[in-house]
């Protein structure tokens, strides 16, 4: 609860620190977002802490256990600090971070709320001991009806320490009759040391008085001012990629194709992304690939694609073939030997949407998708973008299992290796190589638990396409805990992070994010576009899975 003075301060633009139910960020690490923790089976988000570290070089006899003993810290702590699994093998010459403080870590309640994932053999009592909290508090916070029956993989909210007193708030300064917080003081007003009473001196040498903090909660004085002048949006450069997406289903509809072509012209767009292999593994164009014919991947094809491409090329539009790579129900169901398996049984694994994935470690899976990419390039596409070119997250029947251990290094090697081979073959075929990216991977320095890392992917890409949908950043970003409060900040900040990292590795790789254009998008399209460009994006793609693009129609004008 905030008192009237705090509400007044918030109204002025200030911030009030309060306990948050949002999972805490690992602000002491280079990765500001929740990171993998204790093992393959669990993920746990730790509370922020100030941690001083030093680097150690792995010797031949070292293991995570021996290093943990030597430095008087847990294996879990070293693994989390270095983005490793507890069973990860170490390599001679590998550099690890270890904490400098060697005192054993005592359990303590987090300063702010965090989330904890239930592991095998966890109980409410063991979790309470781990965070030095009474079990009743955790039970009440999570409204557990049967606390004695915790399910492995379940998430619990661990409440933070209650704040005994509200934080001390700075008082607002009153300048020229307009009340503003000091941090947002008008330009030309500087703060100089004074005696007991604070003094403000402006550029003309006049002294401005600031009131002392009130003893009682005052009623806010609202000063009406003229509205600020409307912002002018700079025009988008003509060579910027400005695109729409055409789904496999819409490709089969003449009405939908004509609608998309009209939108490209009326909205001043120059790029079209077309499903060549969709989310279920079905192809849009008849294929000569034997495996595609065996599994029936071509049963939903259309003959309209060559004519559509020819029409787009005559208008000098840039064309991108979208190939959904490792999410492939058609291949997994027909070739279960290539599919991700359930960790609980020998059945084929399904994700949370009931779809099947194949094994990114399998060479035959690589070759199949590369053959499809080459067919798309021969058809005339300018770029091939690999979507879902990553490992899946846990789904309906637990964690998926693959032909190799799911360590971070194995995941990174599999995906960067695939992109490396794809880049070589597509370059020879005259097509560019692109890949989509999870939005949080713009920020995270590990593999985002799915094998995606900008530094490992960028050398093999001509374009990177992160999904910058504000409502997908459910944990917020640094400086913004609630994505609904700062959608523009999320887009600009994420684009800026990705652009900076791309520039350091491959300055020729273009950053072309996906933005929301569906009916449920809660941010105006033009606002999203400008936010992405402000963050350093080289263009944008507008995503509407239904290909209706009512947001563009509501805009009623060209996107400029």
N, C-alpha and C positions, 0 to 999 in steps of 0.2 A: 504494500500500500504506500502511496506517496501522499505527503501532506500538502497543504495549500501552497506553502513556499516552494516546495519541489515542483508542483504543477506549474507555478508561475515561472520558475527557472526553465522548465521544459518548453513552456510557451515561448520563452525568449530565445530558444535555440540551444540551451545547455543540455547536458546529459546527466542523468542520475544513475549512479551505480547501484544495482540491486541484484539479489540472487537470481540466477537464471536457470530455467529448466532446459535450456539448449545445451547439448553436449559440449563440454569444454574443448578448446583447441589446444594442440600441443605446441604452444607458443615458444617453448624453449628449444624446439628442434627446427631444422630448416624446412620441414614439412608442417604447414600450419593446420593440417586437417587430420582427422582420425586415421591412425596408421595400424598396420598389422601388429598383433601383440604376441601372445604366448605360444601359439602353435598353429598348425594347419587347421585345427578344428575350432579355434576360438579367435575372437577379435575383442579387444578391450580398449576402451579409450581412457587414458589416464588424465588426472588433473594437471594443470600447468604447474611447473616448478622451475626454479632457477637452478640450472645445472651447469657446473663448470666441468669441461671435459678436456682430455688430452688424447693424442693419437698414439696408438701402439701398432707395431708391425708384427704380423703373425709369423711365428717361427715353426719349424717342422714339427715340434712336439706339442704345439698349442692346440687346444680345443676350446669351445665356448665354456665348458665346465671348468677347465683348468684356469682360464682367464678370469672367470667369475670368482673362483677361490682366491686367486692371487690378488685381485683388486677388491675383495670383500664386498661383492655385490652379486645379485642373483643373475642366473643365466637369462631369465626373462628380461631383465633390465638391459643387459648388453644386446640381446637380440632385437628388442624394440628400438633401442637407440640407433642401431645400424641397419634396421629394416630387414632383419633375417628371421627365418624360422629357427626354433630352438634346435632342430635336427640338422640345420644347414652345415655342410662341410666347410672347413676353412682352407684357404690356400696360402702357401708360403709366400710372403711378401705382401699379403693383403693388409690394408690399413683399416683399423677399427677405432671407433671412439669409445673411451671408457671414462666414467666419472672420476674426478679428482678426489672428491670427498669419499673416504673409505669407511666411514662409520656405517654400521648396519642400518638399513632403512627401517624405521618403525612404522607400523600401520597408522594412518591418520585419515581423518575425514577430508574429502576434497573441499577446496575453498568455494567452488561453484559446482553446480550439478553436472554430472557426467553420466555416460551410459556404460554398462558392463554386460558382456555377453556370457551366458551361462555355459560352463564347461562340464564335461563328464565328471560325476561325483561331487559337483558343487551342491551345497545346501544353503539355506537362508542363513544358517548360523556361521558357516565358513565365509560367506560373502560379508556378513556383518563384521566378523573379526578382521577381514582383509581391509575394510575401510573404517574400522574403529567406530562403528555406529550401532545403536540398539537395533535388533532385528525388527522390532515393531515399527520403527520409522521407515525402513525399506518396504515393509509389507503395506503400510498405509500409503506410501508414495506411489506404489504400483498397483494398489487395490487388488492385492492377491487374495483370492478366495481360498486357495489351497496351497499355502506357502511350503508345505512339506513335499509338494510334487512339482519341482522345477524341471523344465524341459531343456535339455542341451540345445544351444543355439538361440534360446529365448533371450531377449534384451530386457534389462532392468535399468530403471533410473536410480542413480545414487544421489540423493539430495546433498547439496553443499552445506557448509557451516552456516547457521543463521547469523545474520548481521544484528548485533546487539543494539547498535545505534545507527541512525542514518548517516551517510557520509557528510562531511562538512562541505557546504556549497559556497563557492565564491559569490559575492554579491554583484549585482549588475551595476554598470556605470550609466550615468545619465548625461548624455551629451546633446546639447541643442534641443532638449525636449523629447528626444527619442531614446527609449530605454533599450540598451543592447548589452550582451555579456562582453566581458573584457576581451575574450579570445576572438570575438568577432567585431572589435572596435573599428570605427571608421578610419580609413586611411588618413594619415596626417595627424593622428592623435598618438602621442607616445607616453609611456609610463616612466616617471622619474622618481627616485627615492624621495621620501618626505618624512616628516616626523611622525606624530601620532596619526594625523589625518592624511589620507592619500591625496596626492595632487595630480592633475592631468594638465599637460601643456599642449596646445595645438600649434600649428605652423605659424600662426600670427602672434604667438607669445601670450595668448590669453589663458588664464587659469580656469580650468573646469573642475567643479567640485563633484566628488562622488560620495554618496551617502554611506554611512556605516551600515553593516548588516542590521536589519530590524530586529527588535526584541520580540515583537509579536508578528504573527503571520499577516502580512499586508494583503490587501486586495490589489490585484494587478491593475496598473494604469495602462490602458490601451490607447495608443496614439495612432490615429488614422493617417496613413500616408498614401500618396498617389501610387498606383500599381506600377511595377517596373516595366520598362519598355519591352515589347515582345522580342524574343531572341530570333536572330536571323540565322538560318541554317545554311552553311556554306555548300555550294553545289558539289555533287559527287563527280570526281574526274571521269571522263568518258571511257578511259581504259580500265576502270574498276569493274571487276566481275560482279554482276547483279543478276541473281538467278532465282528460278523457281524449280520445284520438284514435281515430276510426273510419275505417279505410281504405276505399277504393273496393271492394276485393275483399270485405271483411267486410260492407260495406253490402248486398251481394247475398245474404248468408246470413242466414236467419231465426234460426238458432241463435246466430250471432255477435251479431246485434242484441239478442237477448234477454239474452245474456251481459253485454253492455255496460250495458244498462238496469239489470240486477241489481247490477252493480258500482257504478254511480253511487249507488244507494241504500245498499248495504251499506258503502261506503267513505266516505260523507258527502261526495260530490262534487256539483257543481252546474253543470258546463259540459261540452259535448261539441263537439269539433272534427271535422267530417265532410268527407271528400274531395268536393269538387264538381267539380274538374278535377284529375286525378291526375298522377303523375310522367311519364306517357307522353302526356299531352294528351287523355285520354279523359274524357268527362263522365259524371256519375252520374245526371243527369236529362235526359230528352229536351229538345232545344233547338229554338227557332224561329229561331236565328241562321243565315242562309244559308251563311256560310263554314263553320260547324260541321257543317252537313249535307253540304256539298261534300266535306270532308276525312274524313268518317266518324267524327267525334269522339263521336257518340252511339251507337255500335254496342254499347257495354257498359253501357247505362243500366239502371236499375231503377225500378219503379213504387212502391217501398216508401218513398221519401224523404218525400213529403208526410205520410203517416201517422205516420212516425217523428218528424217535426218537430212535428206536432200533439200527439203523446204527450209530447214533451219540454216543449213550451210549457205543457201542462196541469199539469206538475210545476214550473213556473216555472224551468226550466233555461235557461241562457244558451247560445245556439247560434252556432257559428262555421263559416262555409264556407271551407274551404281551397282556394285556387286556385293551382296551380303555374303560374307565369306564363311565364317565358322558356325553361324547359326543356320542350319541346313537340315530341316526335317526330312526332305525328300531323300537325301543321301544317307542320313542316319538310320532311317527306318528300313531302307533296302540293304544297306551295308552296316549292320550293327558292329562289325569288327572295326569300323572307322569312327564309331560314335563314342561320346562321353558316357561313362557308366555310372550307375548309382553307387554310392559308398555303402549303402545298406543291403544291396542285393546285386545280382548280375544283370538287372534290367537296364534298359537304355534310360539315361538321365533326362529329366525335363526341367526347364526353367520355370519361373513363377507364372509365366503365361502359358505353360503347357507345351512349349516348343522344344525341339531337339537340337543338340549341338554336336558337332564332330570334333575330332581330336586334332588340335593345331600342331601336335608333335609328329603327326603322320605325314610322310612324304607324299603318299598318294592323294591326301587331302590338298596339299599344296599344289601338286601338279594339276589336279582337276580344276581348281579355281584359276590357276594361271592359264590353262587352255581356254577357259571361258573369257578371261580378260583379253587374250590374243584374238579371239573371235570378235569381241567388241571393237578392238582397235582396227581390225581389218574391215569392219563395217563402216568405219569412218569417224568414230568418236575421238574427240581431241584429248580427253582425259579419262582415266579409269580410277574411280574412287572405291577403295575397299572399306565397306562398312561392316561393323561387328567383327573386325579383324582383331579379336582379342579373346581372352578366356572368359567364360561366363562366371557370374556370381552364384552363390548357393541358391537352390530353387526348391521345388515342391518336395523332393525326396532327398534332402540333404545336400552335401557337397559332391560335385562331380569328381570322378576319377579318370585319369588319363594313362597313356602308355609310359609316361615318365613322372617322377616325383614333381609335385607342384610347388617347387621352390621359386623364389623371386627371380633368381638368375636363370633358371630353366624357362620361365615364362618370358623374360626379356629376350633371351636368345632365340626362342621359337618365333616370336613376332618380328623382331628386327631381322632375323634370317629370312623369313618369308618376304618381307618388304624389299630386302636386298636382292633376292632372286627376281621378284616381280619388276623391280626398277630396271634391272639389266635387260630383261626380255622385252619390256614395253618400250624402253628407249630405242632398242633396235627396230621395233615395229613402228616407231614414230609417234607414240602416244605418251602423254605425261602420266605420272603416278601420284595419286592422292590417297589420303586415309582420313576417316573420321576419328574423333577423339572425345572421350568423356570430358564433360565440363570441368570436373574437379582435377583432372590430369593437367590442366593449365597451371594449377597451384602445387600439386604434389610432386615431390622429388623422388618418390619410390616408383612402383609400377601400378599404383592405384588398385592393387590386388588383382588386376586383370591382365597385366603384361604391357600396359601402355606407359611409356615414358618418352617425353619429347626429345630428350638428348639422344636416346637410342633409336628413335624413329626418323628424326629430321634428316640425317644424311642420305636417306633413300627416297625422299619425297620431293615432288615439285609443288605440292599444295597440302596444307593441313586444314582440316575442317572440324573444329571443335563444336560441340553442341552447347550453345550459350543460352539455354532456356532458363530464365530466372527461377521459375517454380521448381526446377530440378535441383537447385542448390538448397536442399532441405536443411542442411546444417549451417547455412549461411557462409560467409567468407570473413576473413579478418576485417574487423571494423563494421561488420553488418551481420548480426545474429539471425535476423528475420528477413528472408528474401523478399517478402511482400513489402517491406519498408524501403528497399533500395534496389529495385530491379536495374536501373541504369548503372548504378555503381557496380553491380555484379557483372554486367556485360563489359563495361569499360575496364574494370580491374582484371577480369579473366583474360580479355584480349591483350591487355598490356603485359601480363605475365607471360603469355604464350609468345607474343611478338619478341619480347626481350630474350627469351630462351632460344627461339628460332634464329634470331640474328647472330647469336654467339656460335651456333653450330652450322647453319646453312642459310646464308642471307639471300639465297635465290629461291628458297621455299616460301611460297605465298601463304598468308593466313586468311582463309576465307571461312568465317564461322557460319553455322546454321543459326537462324533466328526464327522465332515463332510467328507464324502467320495464320494459324488455325483460328476457328471461331472462339475457342476458349482462351486465347491469348489475352492476358490482362494488361499488356503494355502496347501502346500504339506502335505500329510498324516503323514509322519514321523516327520515333524516339529510339527504338532498338538499333536501327541502322546507324544513326548518328553516334550512339554510345559505342558501337563496335568500331567505327572509323576513328573516334576519339582515342580508342585504346590501341590504335596502330594496325587495325585490320586492313587488308588489301582488297576487300570486297565483302559480299554477303550472299548467303543462300536463304531463301524463305521456305519454311517447312510447313506444309499442311498435308497430313496423310490422306485426307479426303480430296485433296486438290481442288477445293472450292475457292479458297483465297478470298473469303468475304471481307477480311481485314483490308485487303488492297482495294476492293470495291468500295468499302466505306470511306477510304482515303479520298476517292473521287478525283484523283489527279495523278500525274506522273510522279514517280519517286525521284526526287532531285536532291 
